[in-house]
Amino acid sequence: MARILSKITWLAATGALTLGLAACGESEPPAAPEDDFEFSVLSGGFESTYRPLPSETVLITNATILTGAGERIDDGSLLMRDGRIEAVGSEIEAPEDARVVDADGGWLTPGIIDSHSHLGVYPSPGDWAHADGNEIVSANTAHVWAEHGLWPQDPGFIRALEGGVTTALILPGSANIFGGRGVTIKNVPGRTAQDMKFPGAPHALKMACGENPKRVYGQGRNSQPYTRMGNKAFVRSAFIDAQDYLDRWEDYKRKKANGEDVDAPKRDLAMETIAGVLNDEILLHNHCYRADEMTHRMDIAEEFGFHITAFHHAVESYKIADRLAEADVCSAMWSDWWGFKLEAWDGIRENIPLVEAAGACAVLHSDSAQDIQRLNQEAAKTMAAANRAGMAVSREQAIRWITLNAARILGIDEVTGSLEPGKNADVVLWDGDPFSVYSRTRLVFIDGARIYDRDDPLRLPELDFTLGMFEGDQ
């Protein structure tokens, strides 16, 4: 019964059990005619409908705090009020309205951020009916958006929440050279993807290079690129087309401003997305393994004047870490995945710390419905590998790989990713050292709301496929 009540509480918190009726006679205003359309690469609506859940004023005391910004505070305290972090330090006086939580020697960290996930678009139960991550009709599907295939009731979101994940970038798969737009979500209950959509987070374009698009489009599909050199020519041609698309819209706006009677260019959803990269309005996330291919992509970025936000998987980033640092390109990497295909053969456990040691931005991601549940342990494995190699990586450094650095490549590091006053109260209380396999989450807060509480049955959320069927329902 407690599990059923948990689900009801989980849904009621989002208003999923309430119904609203539009006022009689009211309707949406008519759409503007096409020639009045104000061009923007972010056009199309689909704005975030996220609303923070109710929060309390909470003071957590007697904790070891890893701020995510490079600081460790022993026997520290953290105060949350109105959904934000108000104070972090050694001695904080409890306000009269505060609920005081004794961490009892536990550890506090920022909410974990996974910068590469397919939850919701490849949900569980895993079935063809739910597989919406790859639109494999063309090597260029920049027109599709992951949020339009995201199923909010994926039980994987809850499993990730239990692992301390408060934010994730949900990306299309890597079959396509241009895979489409990703969406940054808050790991909260929602009836739609927009209910989970992180307000103000930039859009992301997922691209891929290497074996994946070669495998999907190089097997007898003559209309698509077959080789790596064909893929790179395809990328360059697409950016040429996107620049032309931008130029046509700029010419239209200039003529219209001069009073000329001109028709607006026809919208092209794929070109809008790629143009967004050229305009620095959309962040570019590039699935790429080999050092030479990452270098080629950086050369193309220089040719067309855009910036690559991050290479994902990037198992050979350690080979070009100096170039990545110079170009200000981040790498989102695994702890130790390697050898499962030829382009992953040179992966090493010290990849992340070597990238960081070169002054480049290092991030640890999951790309897995299982690993997202224990990103803290994946970071611990990498820290241990670095220390065995003599690089002396501390917990203060390692926590950044799954918090502040991850927030940076999602474009949200100004508001989350570290425990600093003024930032969103995305906070995890662990019952021990988060880099220990024996530690578990005790409390998870998102915008100051207690989303998960291991000691409160009504804060142990459940969804349809985790509850199962009532006896006799069939």
Phi, psi and omega per residue, in radians:
M1 nan -0.665 -3.137
A2 -1.086 -0.605 -3.125
R3 -1.202 -0.648 3.110
I4 -1.184 -0.761 3.077
L5 -1.059 -0.618 3.114
S6 -1.071 -0.753 3.121
K7 -1.133 -0.729 -3.141
I8 -1.092 -0.751 3.099
T9 -1.077 -0.752 -3.136
W10 -1.037 -0.772 -3.128
L11 -1.318 -0.712 -3.115
A12 -1.093 -0.544 -3.126
A13 -1.071 -0.465 -3.127
T14 -1.709 -0.009 -3.072
G15 1.438 0.234 -3.092
A16 -1.244 -0.216 3.111
L17 -1.793 0.186 3.130
T18 -1.977 2.679 3.135
L19 -2.110 2.429 3.095
G20 -2.126 2.384 3.141
L21 -1.965 2.321 3.114
A22 -1.177 2.588 3.112
A23 -1.124 2.491 -3.108
C24 -1.056 2.392 3.059
G25 1.486 -0.178 -3.124
E26 -1.544 2.541 3.107
S27 -2.604 2.879 3.099
E28 -1.206 2.521 3.086
P29 -1.133 2.642 -3.126
P30 -1.112 2.593 3.131
A31 -1.161 2.570 3.109
A32 -1.191 2.545 3.082
P33 -1.057 2.704 -3.021
E34 -1.008 -0.636 -3.068
D35 -1.346 -0.098 3.023
D36 -1.699 0.036 -3.106
F37 -1.143 2.224 3.102
E38 -1.583 1.915 -3.006
F39 -1.086 2.314 3.000
S40 -2.662 2.435 3.129
V41 -1.203 -0.225 3.125
L42 -1.750 0.200 -3.106
S43 -1.150 2.780 3.101
G44 2.107 -0.084 3.112
G45 1.369 -2.347 -3.137
F46 1.017 0.717 3.136
E47 -1.215 2.740 3.092
S48 -1.090 2.368 3.008
T49 -1.953 0.303 3.138
Y50 -1.090 2.368 3.014
R51 -2.274 2.208 -3.138
P52 -1.000 2.488 3.059
L53 -1.304 2.812 -3.124
P54 -1.004 2.398 -3.119
S55 -2.200 2.831 3.092
E56 -1.992 2.963 2.884
T57 -1.478 2.078 -3.027
V58 -2.245 2.312 3.002
L59 -2.003 2.083 3.079
I60 -1.784 2.202 -3.077
T61 -2.096 2.957 3.007
N62 1.031 0.829 -3.098
A63 -2.229 2.653 2.891
T64 -1.553 2.118 -3.003
I65 -1.915 2.178 2.932
L66 -1.815 1.913 -3.003
T67 -1.262 -0.351 -3.031
G68 1.514 -0.233 3.123
A69 -1.832 0.334 3.056
G70 1.729 0.053 -3.060
E71 -1.969 2.534 3.003
R72 -2.115 2.295 3.129
I73 -2.111 1.983 3.088
D74 -1.460 2.511 -3.102
D75 0.871 0.884 -3.041
G76 -1.778 3.039 3.130
S77 -2.373 2.714 3.116
L78 -2.441 2.327 3.140
L79 -1.986 2.238 3.075
M80 -2.008 2.376 3.094
R81 -2.595 2.371 3.101
D82 0.938 0.663 3.049
G83 1.403 0.061 -3.126
R84 -2.227 2.823 3.050
I85 -1.390 2.163 -3.114
E86 -1.700 -0.643 -3.105
A87 -2.732 2.557 3.050
V88 -2.398 2.285 -3.139
G89 3.055 -2.917 -3.100
S90 -1.505 -0.647 -3.112
E91 -2.316 1.884 3.117
I92 -2.182 2.183 3.132
E93 -1.355 2.397 -3.102
A94 -1.303 2.156 3.020
P95 -1.110 2.777 -3.091
E96 -1.073 -0.583 -3.072
D97 -1.594 0.128 -3.026
A98 -1.498 2.472 2.896
R99 -1.548 2.176 -3.074
V100 -1.704 2.194 3.113
V101 -1.975 2.100 3.070
D102 -1.477 1.998 -3.128
A103 -1.236 -0.266 3.074
D104 0.956 0.745 3.112
G105 1.459 0.085 3.095
G106 -1.253 -3.113 -3.093
W107 -2.040 2.497 3.057
L108 -1.934 2.356 3.043
T109 -2.381 2.868 2.923
P110 -1.073 2.796 3.001
G111 -1.020 2.451 3.141
I112 -1.259 2.441 3.140
I113 -2.101 2.125 3.078
D114 -1.738 2.043 -3.054
S115 -1.527 0.054 3.111
H116 -2.690 1.727 -3.136
S117 -2.385 2.705 3.030
H118 -2.123 0.332 3.054
L119 -1.009 2.506 3.112
G120 1.512 -0.617 3.083
V121 -1.741 -0.385 2.907
Y122 -2.227 1.215 -3.009
P123 -1.452 3.068 2.981
S124 -1.922 2.516 0.057
P125 -1.104 2.374 -3.131
G126 -1.300 2.022 -3.071
D127 -2.711 2.717 3.103
W128 -0.953 -0.638 -3.104
A129 -1.096 -0.414 -3.116
H130 -1.797 -0.118 -3.023
A131 -1.431 1.730 -3.066
D132 -2.186 0.436 -3.040
G133 -1.592 -0.394 -3.106
N134 -2.202 2.053 3.036
E135 -1.651 1.569 -2.886
I136 -1.592 0.411 -3.114
V137 -1.310 -0.307 -3.068
S138 -2.756 2.682 3.061
A139 -1.184 -0.332 3.080
N140 -2.066 1.779 3.037
T141 -2.126 0.793 3.130
A142 -1.129 -0.195 -3.102
H143 -1.406 -0.257 -3.079
V144 -1.581 2.692 -3.139
W145 -2.151 2.271 -3.127
A146 -1.014 -0.610 -3.083
E147 -1.110 -0.364 -3.141
H148 -1.425 -0.080 3.044
G149 -2.107 0.094 -3.041
L150 -1.430 2.228 3.108
W151 -1.709 1.906 -3.029
P152 -1.128 -0.353 -3.084
Q153 -1.591 0.301 3.038
D154 -1.038 2.085 3.116
P155 -1.053 -0.310 3.108
G156 -1.055 -0.513 3.111
F157 -1.092 -0.701 3.138
I158 -1.217 -0.725 3.116
R159 -1.077 -0.663 3.096
A160 -1.169 -0.686 3.107
L161 -1.051 -0.702 3.113
E162 -1.115 -0.394 3.068
G163 -1.603 0.160 3.070
G164 1.560 0.152 -3.110
V165 -1.431 2.083 -3.132
T166 -1.855 -0.337 -3.080
T167 -2.525 2.551 3.095
A168 -2.644 2.604 2.966
L169 -1.684 2.015 3.125
I170 -1.645 2.067 -3.028
L171 -1.989 2.668 2.893
P172 -1.113 2.913 3.108
G173 -1.272 -3.014 -2.996
S174 -2.008 0.474 3.077
A175 -1.252 -0.585 -2.982
N176 -1.729 2.634 3.018
I177 -1.117 -0.812 2.951
F178 -1.926 1.901 -2.990
G179 -1.586 -0.387 -3.109
G180 2.116 -3.100 -3.076
R181 -1.501 2.419 2.969
G182 -1.654 2.973 -3.130
V183 -2.379 2.352 3.059
T184 -1.553 2.233 -3.086
I185 -2.137 2.653 2.899
K186 -1.565 2.398 -3.037
N187 -1.438 1.218 -3.115
V188 -2.196 2.825 3.084
P189 -1.151 2.542 3.126
G190 -2.763 2.613 3.064
R191 -1.451 -0.431 3.121
T192 -2.363 2.897 3.059
A193 -1.070 -0.573 3.141
Q194 -1.153 -0.497 3.072
D195 -1.149 -0.409 -3.113
M196 -1.749 -0.195 -2.981
K197 -1.145 2.223 -3.089
F198 -1.177 2.000 -3.077
P199 -1.047 2.282 3.067
G200 1.415 -0.097 3.128
A201 -1.204 2.382 3.134
P202 -1.106 2.671 2.977
H203 -1.206 2.762 -3.137
A204 -2.264 2.457 3.005
L205 -1.856 2.204 3.075
K206 -1.650 2.176 3.007
M207 -2.110 2.890 3.116
A208 -2.503 2.593 3.022
C209 -2.321 2.957 3.019
G210 1.540 -2.530 -2.934
E211 -1.169 -0.577 -3.058
N212 -1.095 -1.005 3.110
P213 -1.136 -0.511 3.051
K214 -1.076 -0.725 -3.104
R215 -1.204 -0.718 -3.044
V216 -1.341 -0.714 -3.012
Y217 -1.909 -0.026 -3.094
G218 -1.773 0.177 -3.078
Q219 -1.880 1.258 3.066
G220 1.454 0.108 3.108
R221 -1.665 1.545 -2.952
N222 -1.170 -0.314 -3.117
S223 -1.442 -0.061 -3.071
Q224 -2.091 2.754 3.114
P225 -1.038 2.486 -3.078
Y226 -1.862 -0.583 -3.019
T227 -2.038 2.992 3.051
R228 -1.088 -0.645 3.132
M229 -1.216 -0.592 3.052
G230 -1.154 -0.674 3.109
N231 -1.083 -0.733 -3.105
K232 -1.213 -0.672 3.066
A233 -1.114 -0.643 3.114
F234 -1.101 -0.748 3.123
V235 -1.096 -0.825 -3.117
R236 -1.088 -0.724 3.137
S237 -1.110 -0.678 -3.141
A238 -1.134 -0.683 3.113
F239 -1.248 -0.542 3.017
I240 -1.088 -0.789 3.121
D241 -1.108 -0.695 -3.139
A242 -1.158 -0.654 3.092
Q243 -1.145 -0.709 3.076
D244 -1.092 -0.691 3.103
Y245 -1.062 -0.795 3.087
L246 -1.062 -0.755 -3.106
D247 -1.081 -0.697 -3.137
R248 -1.143 -0.662 3.099
W249 -1.233 -0.661 3.094
E250 -1.134 -0.688 3.111
D251 -1.130 -0.722 3.102
Y252 -1.068 -0.819 -3.111
K253 -1.134 -0.649 3.127
R254 -1.141 -0.793 -3.139
K255 -1.157 -0.695 3.139
K256 -1.154 -0.678 3.104
A257 -1.120 -0.466 3.124
N258 -1.520 0.080 3.086
G259 1.526 0.138 3.141
E260 -1.321 2.576 3.110
D261 -1.553 1.669 -3.074
V262 -2.270 2.633 3.065
D263 -1.561 2.502 3.094
A264 -1.202 2.545 3.036
P265 -1.062 2.697 3.082
K266 -1.225 2.355 3.113
R267 -1.195 2.538 3.082
D268 -2.323 1.930 -3.004
L269 -1.116 -0.652 3.114
A270 -1.164 -0.761 -3.134
M271 -1.170 -0.580 3.094
E272 -1.050 -0.730 -3.132
T273 -1.162 -0.837 -3.105
I274 -1.186 -0.636 3.070
A275 -1.091 -0.548 3.094
G276 -1.087 -0.558 3.050
V277 -1.201 -0.763 3.121
L278 -1.085 -0.556 -3.114
N279 -1.537 0.040 -3.083
D280 1.056 0.500 3.077
E281 -1.759 -0.346 -3.130
I282 -2.148 2.303 -3.123
L283 -1.415 2.391 -3.100
L284 -1.741 2.067 3.096
H285 -1.975 2.138 -2.927
N286 -2.077 1.974 3.011
H287 -1.197 1.989 -3.077
C288 -2.774 2.353 -3.076
Y289 -1.810 -0.876 -2.935
R290 -1.476 2.556 -3.128
A291 -1.069 -0.721 -3.094
D292 -1.149 -0.665 -3.139
E293 -1.232 -0.660 3.064
M294 -1.075 -0.700 3.115
T295 -1.114 -0.732 3.093
H296 -1.051 -0.751 -3.139
R297 -1.125 -0.632 3.090
M298 -1.191 -0.593 3.066
D299 -1.128 -0.716 3.108
I300 -1.145 -0.688 3.101
A301 -1.056 -0.697 3.109
E302 -1.181 -0.675 -3.132
E303 -1.058 -0.703 -3.040
F304 -1.820 -0.001 3.018
G305 1.331 0.504 3.062
F306 -1.988 2.999 -3.079
H307 -2.064 2.356 3.040
I308 -1.541 2.112 -3.139
T309 -1.226 -0.852 -3.082
A310 -2.778 2.552 2.875
F311 -1.636 2.349 -3.130
H312 -1.838 2.561 -3.046
H313 1.320 -1.125 2.824
A314 0.760 0.843 -3.029
V315 -1.178 -0.269 3.112
E316 -1.913 0.380 3.123
S317 -1.059 -0.540 -3.132
Y318 -1.062 -0.415 -3.129
K319 -1.326 -0.407 -3.102
I320 -2.240 0.515 -3.050
A321 -1.018 -0.615 3.138
D322 -1.144 -0.698 3.128
R323 -1.200 -0.635 3.094
L324 -1.122 -0.715 3.115
A325 -1.122 -0.744 -3.125
E326 -1.115 -0.667 -3.106
A327 -1.532 -0.027 -3.116
D328 0.990 0.821 3.109
V329 -1.943 2.238 3.140
C330 -1.465 2.841 3.027
S331 -2.211 2.199 3.040
A332 -1.807 2.041 -2.889
M333 -2.273 2.877 2.992
W334 -1.549 2.945 3.064
S335 -1.330 -0.783 -3.019
D336 -2.709 0.309 3.069
W337 -1.201 2.309 3.120
W338 -2.867 2.807 2.902
G339 1.302 0.023 -3.109
F340 -1.410 -0.189 2.933
K341 -2.714 2.933 -2.971
L342 -1.069 -0.688 -3.100
E343 -1.243 -0.180 3.079
A344 -1.745 0.127 -2.983
W345 -1.176 -0.558 -3.077
D346 -1.662 0.356 3.060
G347 -1.196 2.437 3.125
I348 -2.297 2.706 -3.095
R349 -1.208 -0.350 -3.107
E350 -1.633 0.201 -3.071
N351 -0.982 -0.929 -3.076
I352 -1.063 -0.916 -3.132
P353 -1.135 -0.524 3.097
L354 -1.197 -0.678 3.074
V355 -1.097 -0.790 3.137
E356 -1.119 -0.690 -3.128
A357 -1.108 -0.444 3.125
A358 -1.455 -0.007 -3.137
G359 1.560 0.150 3.103
A360 -1.620 2.886 -3.102
C361 -1.479 2.139 -3.080
A362 -2.011 2.317 -3.119
V363 -2.325 2.554 3.040
L364 -1.930 2.242 -3.120
H365 -2.151 3.080 -3.113
S366 -1.863 -0.951 -2.966
D367 0.953 0.535 -3.013
S368 -2.708 2.350 3.082
A369 -1.237 -0.293 3.098
Q370 -1.610 -0.874 -3.065
D371 -1.152 -0.434 3.108
I372 -1.102 -0.376 -3.135
Q373 -1.361 -0.197 -3.067
R374 -2.562 0.795 3.110
L375 -1.095 -0.489 3.060
N376 -1.080 -0.686 3.113
Q377 -1.268 -0.598 3.064
E378 -1.104 -0.698 3.076
A379 -1.149 -0.637 3.118
A380 -1.131 -0.682 3.105
K381 -1.079 -0.745 -3.133
T382 -1.181 -0.724 3.101
M383 -1.058 -0.742 3.139
A384 -1.125 -0.717 3.112
A385 -1.097 -0.712 3.118
A386 -1.116 -0.758 -3.115
N387 -1.175 -0.623 3.066
R388 -1.117 -0.539 3.137
A389 -1.500 0.052 3.071
G390 1.495 0.333 -3.105
M391 -1.639 -0.119 3.005
A392 0.881 1.048 3.088
V393 -1.509 2.279 -3.115
S394 -1.646 2.922 3.052
R395 -1.099 -0.618 3.119
E396 -1.059 -0.595 3.080
Q397 -1.335 -0.841 -3.002
A398 -1.107 -0.590 -3.120
I399 -1.136 -0.450 3.136
R400 -1.122 -0.535 -3.091
W401 -1.062 -0.484 -3.084
I402 -2.038 0.244 3.097
T403 -2.335 -1.580 -2.991
L404 -1.148 -0.742 3.124
N405 -1.136 -0.667 3.099
A406 -1.141 -0.697 3.084
A407 -1.076 -0.618 -3.127
R408 -1.059 -0.795 -3.072
I409 -1.361 -0.183 3.005
L410 -1.619 -0.087 3.117
G411 1.316 0.437 -3.083
I412 -2.200 0.296 -3.055
D413 -1.225 -0.252 3.071
E414 -1.302 -0.336 -3.049
V415 -2.086 -0.258 -3.129
T416 -2.689 3.090 3.096
G417 1.800 -0.219 3.114
S418 -2.637 2.749 -3.137
L419 -1.621 1.453 -3.127
E420 -2.313 2.508 -3.124
P421 -0.938 2.374 3.121
G422 1.681 -0.329 -3.127
K423 -1.468 2.833 3.081
N424 -0.962 2.451 -3.138
A425 -1.443 1.219 3.024
D426 -1.714 1.770 -2.868
V427 -2.393 2.468 3.062
V428 -2.162 2.260 2.991
L429 -1.810 2.106 3.114
W430 -1.764 2.624 3.136
D431 -1.417 -0.016 3.091
G432 -2.876 -2.905 3.115
D433 -1.022 2.088 -3.091
P434 -1.143 -0.204 3.100
F435 -1.656 0.242 3.059
S436 -1.840 2.463 3.103
V437 -1.207 -0.247 -3.108
Y438 -1.560 -0.150 -3.079
S439 -1.546 2.531 3.109
R440 -2.280 2.789 3.057
T441 -1.236 2.451 3.057
R442 -1.852 -0.777 3.122
L443 -2.398 2.495 3.016
V444 -2.277 2.183 3.106
F445 -1.979 2.408 2.998
I446 -2.204 2.105 -3.018
D447 0.896 0.690 3.082
G448 1.372 -0.111 3.125
A449 -1.519 2.354 -3.139
R450 -1.371 1.644 -3.067
I451 -1.421 -0.624 -3.086
Y452 -2.362 2.305 3.107
D453 -2.485 1.929 -3.063
R454 -1.086 -0.379 -3.104
D455 -1.724 0.066 -3.104
D456 -2.167 1.938 -3.110
P457 -0.993 -0.486 -3.141
L458 -1.441 -0.047 3.053
R459 -2.034 0.479 3.022
L460 -2.022 1.441 -2.922
P461 -1.139 2.603 3.085
E462 -2.347 2.681 3.068
L463 -2.255 3.130 -2.978
D464 -0.872 -0.891 -2.984
F465 -1.461 -0.037 2.999
T466 -1.715 -0.380 3.073
L467 -1.362 -0.569 -3.077
G468 1.410 -2.841 -3.049
M469 -1.845 2.528 2.973
F470 -1.206 2.518 3.083
E471 -1.064 2.263 3.103
G472 1.561 0.020 -3.118
D473 -1.258 -0.467 -3.059
Q474 -1.418 nan nan
